[in-house]
């Protein structure tokens, strides 16, 4: 009999949550065959069947349902352990100035950085959430969260997390306007977006990918203002899932057909990469982002009506 391997539980949970091998593979950044093999291995180790395979995908057995709760508890403990390890090291002092895109800074980091600040009273954190590029070369910041890596210069970069954006509309707006059932239907709707000549990185030029040639009729340089306009039923807006999903009055429109994939990266000078204050902040952000992976990716919106993986 095969020995039980703790690592197989993450594959079990991914399939349990999505019901699809392909969705689980995307979440774990592996392939369909690996997920299938790890599920088979876990079932063999436990001498029990955890899923029923059907035309709808993978459905938990009674034992599988009982195991989910225990596996989720173990997952929470693992994430907690990572956070505690990152925040309970020998106290670190000094100042670290972090520049980040407005959405990531205000809607993700702002609620989480206080945990690190409380655990490290000697560490002074300066969080800049502005709609422009801050120069690392001129030392305007020690570290930046961006959508791209730096191709030239002595910079160190690490991926923080992938994330997805979808087209959203308020329930009131969608109820009052023609239905959207396919990509072509978007052309008859008003869009909210960034002020075109203030877009400072190609990753924010969403309309170029979704509807080439579209000019948003309501433009804001701030994602907070875009969000307010969307909730105010001005029109449709392309928003990150981790932000829009916080508001029940916002509805994703044809998410399987229209979505964008992006990555957040941390960047700093190579000579700062190993500095304890930089390392601690980077590790903390990566750990928090990993724990919120589902929130960033919005995989559930892509899995509806999907055939078995």
N, C-alpha and C positions, 0 to 999 in steps of 0.2 A: 504493500500500500504506500502511496506517495505521502510524504510528510507535508503537513500544512505549512504554507508560506504566507506570512502576514502581508507581503507586498501584493498578493493576489486580490486582497480585499478592495483595493482601489479600482481594479478592473470590474469586480463584482458590483461595486456601488455605481460606477459609471453606466453599466448596462441596466442596473435596476432603476436608475433615475430616468434614463432615456428610452429603454425598451428596444434599442437598436444597437447592433454591433458597430455600424458605421458612425453613428453619433458618438458612441463611447470612444471610438478610435480617434475622432477629431478632438475630443476633449482631452484625451491623454497624449495627443500628438504621436500616435503610433499607427499601426495598420490593422485592418479588419482581421487578418489571420492571427496576429498576436493576441488580440482581445479574445478571439474564439479559443485559442490554445490555453490562455490563462484561466478562462472560465471552466473549460474542461478539466484542467489540472486541479482547480479548487474543488470541483465536484468529486473528482476521484479521491482527493485527499480527505474529504469529509464523508466519503461513501454515501453521498446523498445528492438528490437532484434539486437544484436551486431555481431552475427556470424550465418552463414549458416553451418549446419552440413552436410558433404558430405563424399563420399568414400575416398576422399583425405585428410580429416581432417576437421579442423575448418577454414572457409573462412570468412573474415570480410565483413559485410554488408556496404552499403554506409555510414550509421551513424557510424558504428564501425571504418571505416577508418578515419572519421573526428575526432573521439574521441581519436585515437592513438596519434595524434600530441599534443593534449592538455594534455593527460596523460603522455607523454614523457617529456613535459615541466615541469610538476609537479614533475616527478621523478628526473629531473636534479636539480630542486630547493631543493628538499629534501636532495639530496647528497651534494649539495653546503652548505646547512644549517648545515649538520653534520660536514663537513670539517671546516666551519667557527667556529662552536662551539668548535671544538677540538683545533683550532689554535688561538682563541681569548680569551682564559682564562687568568687569571692573569699571567703576564710574569713569565716564569720559567727559572731558571738559572742552571748552573752546566754542567758537562760533562757526556755524555752517549756514550759508545762504543758499537756499534752494529756489530756483526759478522753474515754474511749471506752467503748462497751458491752463487756462482758466477753468475749463471743465474738470480736469483731473484734480486740480488744486482745491477748488471750492466744493465739488460734489463727492470727492473721495478722500483726499488727504486731510481736509479740514476737520473731519470727524475722528480721524485716527491718529494723527500726529500728537495730540495731547497725551496719549498713552505713553509714547516714547519720552515726551517732555517731562512727565511726572516721574518716570523711572530714572531719568538722568538729569537731575537738577543742575548739574554743572555744565550741561550742554545747552548752548543758546541757539535756537532755531529761528531763522528769518525766512519766511515763506513769501515768495513773490508770485502772485497770480495776475499776469498782465497779458495783453493781446499783442505782444511783439517779441522779437528775438532778443534775449539778453546776451551780451557778449562775454563768453568765458575767457577769450583771449585778453580782454581788457579787465578781467577779474571783477566784472559786475556781479557775478555769482560764482559760488564754488562748484555748483552742480546744477544741471538742468534736466528736466523731463521734457522730451521732445518726441516728434513723430518720425524723425529720421536720424540716421547716424552721420557722423562727420567724416567726410572722405579724406580730408587732408589735415595735417597737423598732428601734434602729439596728444591725442585724446584717447581716453578709455571709455568704452560704452558697454552697457549691459541691457538686455531686453527686460523690461519690467513685466509687461503682459500684452497679449493680443486683445483687441476688442472689436466690437461690431457696431455699426450704425444702421438704423432703419428709418424709413419714412414714417412720420407720425402725424396724426391729426387729432384734434379733440373730438370727443363723442358728439358734441353739439355741432361742430363743423361738418363732420361726416354725415350726420343725420340730415343736414340742410343742403347738401350738395350731391351731385350725381355720384353713384356708386363707383368704386374703383375695384375692378376685377382683374385687370391686366396692366402691364406696363404702359401701354398706349393711353390708358385712361388718365394717367397723371398729367398729360399735357393740357387738360381742360381746367386745371386747378391753379390757384394762387399759391406761390411758394414764399417762404421766409428763409433768409440766409444771411451770410456775411456781406458787409459792404465790400464790393468787389476789389476796389483799389487798396483795401487794407489787409487783404489776405496775404500773410507773410510767409506761408509755407504751402507747397502744393497739396499736402495732405488734408488741408481744410477746404480745398476747392471741390466740394462734393458734387455740385451740379454738373460739372464738366463730365463726370462719370455717369451720373444717373440720367440726366437730360441735357446732352450737349447743346449749347446755344441758349439755354434757359437763363433769363435774368430775373432774379428774385424781385418781386414787386414790393417786398417789405424787407429792408436790409438793416442789420444791426451788427456792430463790431463785437458785441458781447453775447456769449452763449446764454447767459442769464436772461438777457432781453429777448433773445430768440425763443427761449422756453416760455417766457411770459406771453409773448405774442401767439405762440402755438396754443397755449392753454386758453388764451382769450379768443380763439376761433378766427384768427386773422387768415390762416391758411395752413398748408402742410409744411413740415420742416424735417430735415434730415438731422437726427439727434443720436448721440451714443446711447446704447441700451442701458448702460449703468446709470444714466441720468434719467432718461424718460421713464424707465420702469418704476421709478419712485412715485410716479403720479398716475393713479388709477383712471383719471379722466383722459389720459392719452392712449390712443390705440395705434398699434403698428399696422401699416398698410402693405398688403401683398409682400410680407417679409421674406418668403422663400424666393420670390422672383427678384426683389430689389433689396439689396443690402451691400454694405461696404465693409471691408476688412482693413484694420489699421493696427499698428503696434505702438506702444509707449516705450521709449528708451531713456535710460539715464546716461548722462554724459558728464565727464569731468576731465580735467587735465590729468595726464598720466602721473605727474608728480604728486597728485592728491589722491589717486585711486586707493592707495594703501593706508592713508591717514585714518586713524581709528574713528574719528567723528564722521568721515565720509563713508567708511565701510559700515558703520553701525546704521546710519540713515538709509543707505542703499539696501542693506539686508532687511531692515524693518519694512521698507516700502515693498520690496519683492515678496516678503512673506505675507503681508496684508493683501497684496494683489492676488497671490496664489490662492488664498482662502476665499477670495471673492471671484474666482474664475468664472463661475456660472453667470454672475451678474455682469461681468464684462462681455462675455461672448454671446449670451442670449441664444444658446443652442436650441432651447425648447421651441423657439419660433421657427426654426428650420426643420424640425423633426415632424411636424404635423403632416399626416397623410403619407409619411415616408414609408417605403416598402422595407421589409426586414433587411438588416445589414448584410 
